[in-house]
């Protein structure tokens, strides 16, 4: 957070002024308008104490402490020439931080199907001057090339469905095997609100090729959503094990089952 925002926040939450809610409600529209103009070139956020990232003014509320276990593990295992696939990139915090660490041989492929989030992703890539290192791709990733239905929203909780309803919008989907038929992928990150297994099913050829398969797969798991797409822990675990991966928590444990929302990673054994 920059100095101006820090001062404004301290004033807003000061002992003597914090109780005047009506005053702040009247001032807030002017402050928002000012910040929108002031932050046209981006507002600086230091994510997890390590990564300076410029964000659009409308995303100034993004948490600066963000998935710390995953973040630090990921960045510690990243190599400067890696090719990284970020499935469900949201507004690009990971993609930007990864892109800043890569050399001219490295690349981030950031997939984001939500139209609003995708616009923010593109803007954040430009604000952080990473057009050469990060490619934004407005597609869903699934088990095949098709059309899926998407609940759009300007947050990280949007989801994909195979079934149409009036509150969903159609988006094109692609499989990783189709998009990367011959390319090597070093690290794969998946955050797709329950669609994790579908993404992996669409990467059968990639994960079967010892010369191309990622050494690490980071998964945000959503057991509460698995029943909607026919997934369970055993099917996800068996699928990854069939491609010679072991699943670990960030404590180093091998979970026997997962019934909670959270993050795990898969490490290749071959």
C-alpha positions in Angstrom: 0.0 0.0 0.0 1.4 3.4 -0.9 1.9 6.3 1.4 -1.3 8.2 0.4 -3.5 5.1 1.0 -1.8 4.4 4.2 -2.4 7.9 5.6 -6.1 7.7 4.4 -6.6 4.4 6.1 -5.0 5.6 9.4 -7.3 8.7 9.4 -10.4 6.6 8.6 -9.7 4.1 11.5 -8.3 6.6 14.0 -9.6 6.6 17.5 -11.5 9.9 17.2 -12.8 9.6 13.7 -13.6 6.0 13.1 -17.1 6.3 14.6 -18.4 8.9 12.1 -19.8 6.5 9.6 -22.1 9.0 8.0 -19.2 11.3 7.3 -17.1 8.5 5.7 -20.1 7.4 3.6 -20.4 10.9 2.2 -16.7 11.2 1.5 -16.1 7.7 0.1 -17.4 8.4 -3.5 -15.0 11.4 -3.8 -12.1 9.3 -2.4 -12.9 6.4 -4.8 -13.0 8.9 -7.7 -9.6 10.4 -6.6 -8.0 7.0 -6.2 -9.3 5.9 -9.6 -7.5 8.9 -11.2 -4.4 8.7 -8.9 -4.0 5.0 -9.6 -4.3 5.0 -13.4 -0.8 3.7 -13.7 -1.4 1.2 -10.9 -1.3 1.0 -7.2 1.6 -0.8 -5.6 0.9 -3.9 -3.5 3.7 -5.9 -1.8 2.3 -9.5 -1.8 3.6 -11.7 1.0 6.4 -9.3 1.7 8.3 -10.3 -1.4 6.6 -9.2 -4.6 5.8 -5.7 -5.7 2.8 -5.8 -8.0 0.9 -2.9 -9.6 -2.9 -3.4 -9.5 -5.9 -1.5 -10.9 -7.6 0.9 -8.4 -10.7 -1.2 -8.3 -8.6 -4.1 -7.0 -6.9 -2.0 -4.3 -8.5 -4.2 -1.7 -6.5 -7.2 -2.7 -4.9 -8.9 0.3 -1.2 -8.4 0.6 -0.9 -11.6 2.6 -2.1 -14.2 0.1 -1.9 -18.0 0.2 1.5 -17.7 1.9 2.3 -21.5 2.0 1.6 -22.0 -1.7 3.2 -18.7 -2.7 6.5 -19.3 -1.0 6.7 -22.9 -2.1 5.9 -22.1 -5.7 8.4 -19.2 -5.9 11.1 -21.3 -4.2 10.7 -24.1 -6.8 10.5 -21.8 -9.8 13.4 -21.7 -12.3 14.0 -18.7 -14.5 13.5 -20.5 -17.8 10.3 -22.4 -16.7 7.2 -22.6 -18.8 4.3 -22.3 -16.4 0.6 -22.8 -17.0 -1.7 -21.0 -14.7 -5.3 -22.4 -15.1 -7.8 -20.1 -13.4 -5.5 -17.1 -13.2 -8.1 -14.7 -11.9 -6.6 -11.2 -12.0 -3.0 -12.5 -12.4 -1.3 -12.1 -9.0 0.6 -15.4 -9.4 1.1 -14.9 -13.1 2.7 -11.4 -12.5 4.9 -12.6 -9.7 6.1 -15.6 -11.7 6.6 -13.5 -14.8 8.8 -11.1 -12.9 11.1 -14.0 -12.1 11.5 -15.4 -15.6 14.2 -14.7 -18.2 13.6 -14.4 -21.9 13.2 -18.2 -22.2 10.5 -18.5 -19.5 6.8 -18.0 -20.1 3.5 -17.9 -18.2 0.3 -19.0 -20.0 -2.5 -17.6 -17.9 -5.9 -19.0 -18.6 -9.0 -17.1 -17.3 -12.5 -17.6 -18.7 -14.3 -14.9 -16.8 -14.6 -11.9 -19.2 -14.3 -9.3 -16.4 -11.4 -11.0 -14.7 -9.7 -11.5 -18.0 -9.8 -7.7 -18.7 -8.2 -7.1 -15.3 -5.6 -9.8 -16.0 -4.6 -8.2 -19.3 -4.4 -4.8 -17.6 -2.2 -6.1 -14.8 0.1 -7.7 -17.4 0.5 -4.3 -19.1 0.8 -2.3 -15.9 3.6 -4.5 -14.8 5.2 -4.5 -18.3 5.2 -8.3 -18.6 3.8 -8.7 -22.1 6.8 -10.7 -23.2 6.7 -13.1 -20.3 3.0 -13.5 -19.6 0.3 -14.5 -22.1 -3.3 -14.0 -21.2 -5.7 -16.6 -22.7 -9.5 -16.0 -22.5 -10.5 -19.7 -22.4 -11.7 -22.2 -19.9 -9.6 -25.4 -19.5 -11.4 -28.7 -19.3 -11.1 -32.3 -20.5 -11.9 -31.5 -24.1 -12.5 -28.7 -26.6 -16.1 -27.7 -26.3 -18.4 -25.0 -24.8 -18.9 -24.9 -21.1 -21.1 -22.5 -19.1 -19.7 -20.1 -16.7 -20.9 -18.0 -13.8 -19.2 -14.7 -14.2 -18.2 -12.5 -11.4 -15.4 -10.1 -10.4 -14.0 -12.4 -7.8 -12.1 -15.6 -7.5 -15.2 -17.7 -6.8 -16.6 -18.0 -10.3 -17.2 -21.5 -11.6 -17.7 -23.6 -14.7 -20.6 -25.9 -15.3 -21.4 -28.4 -18.1 -25.1 -27.6 -17.9 -26.8 -24.4 -19.2 -29.0 -22.2 -17.0 -30.1 -18.6 -17.5 -27.5 -17.1 -15.1 -24.6 -18.7 -16.9 -22.7 -17.5 -20.0 -21.2 -19.8 -22.6 -17.4 -19.8 -22.9 -15.1 -21.8 -25.1 -13.0 -24.5 -23.4 -9.8 -26.2 -24.5 -7.8 -29.1 -23.1 -4.2 -28.8 -22.3 -3.4 -31.7 -24.7 -5.1 -29.7 -27.5 -3.4 -26.4 -26.6 0.0 -27.8 -25.9 0.2 -30.8 -28.2 4.1 -30.9 -28.3 5.2 -28.3 -25.7 6.9 -29.0 -22.5 5.3 -27.6 -19.3 7.5 -27.3 -16.2 4.9 -26.2 -13.6 1.1 -26.5 -13.8 -1.1 -24.5 -11.4 -4.9 -25.2 -11.2 -7.6 -23.2 -9.4 -10.9 -24.0 -11.1 -13.5 -24.3 -8.3 -14.0 -28.1 -8.4 -13.1 -28.7 -12.0 -9.6 -29.9 -11.1 -10.0 -33.5 -12.3 -11.4 -32.4 -15.6 -8.3 -30.3 -16.3 -6.1 -33.2 -15.5 -8.2 -35.6 -17.7 -7.6 -33.2 -20.6 -3.8 -33.5 -20.1 -3.4 -37.3 -20.5 -0.9 -37.0 -23.3 1.1 -34.3 -21.6 1.3 -36.2 -18.3 2.2 -39.4 -20.1 5.3 -37.9 -21.8 8.4 -37.9 -19.5 10.0 -35.3 -21.7 7.1 -32.8 -21.4 5.2 -33.4 -18.1 5.4 -30.8 -15.3 7.6 -31.6 -12.4 5.1 -29.9 -10.1 1.3 -29.5 -10.2 -0.3 -27.1 -7.7 -4.0 -27.7 -7.0 -6.5 -25.7 -5.1 -9.0 -28.4 -4.2 -12.7 -27.8 -3.7 -14.4 -31.0 -2.4 -17.7 -29.2 -1.8 -18.0 -28.8 -5.6 -16.8 -32.2 -6.7 -20.1 -33.9 -6.7 -21.4 -31.5 -9.4 -18.8 -32.8 -11.8 -18.5 -36.5 -10.7 -15.2 -36.1 -8.9 -14.1 -37.4 -5.5 -10.9 -37.7 -3.7 -10.2 -41.2 -4.7 -10.7 -40.5 -8.4 -8.5 -37.4 -8.3 -5.8 -39.2 -6.4 -5.9 -42.3 -8.6 -5.7 -40.2 -11.7 -2.6 -38.4 -10.5 -1.0 -41.6 -9.3 -1.6 -43.2 -12.6 0.7 -40.6 -14.1 3.3 -41.2 -11.5 2.7 -38.3 -9.2 2.5 -38.2 -5.4 0.3 -35.7 -3.7 1.6 -33.7 -0.7 0.3 -31.0 1.6 2.5 -28.0 2.4 3.4 -29.6 5.7 5.0 -32.5 3.7 2.2 -35.0 4.6 0.6 -37.4 2.1 -3.1 -37.0 2.7 -5.2 -40.1 2.8 -8.3 -38.1 1.9 -9.3 -34.5 1.4 -12.7 -33.2 2.7 -11.7 -29.6 3.1 -11.0 -26.7 0.8 -7.4 -25.9 0.5 -4.2 -26.4 -1.4 -2.0 -29.4 -2.2 0.7 -30.1 -4.8 1.6 -33.1 -6.9 5.3 -34.0 -7.4 6.4 -36.3 -10.3 8.2 -39.4 -9.4 9.7 -40.3 -12.8 
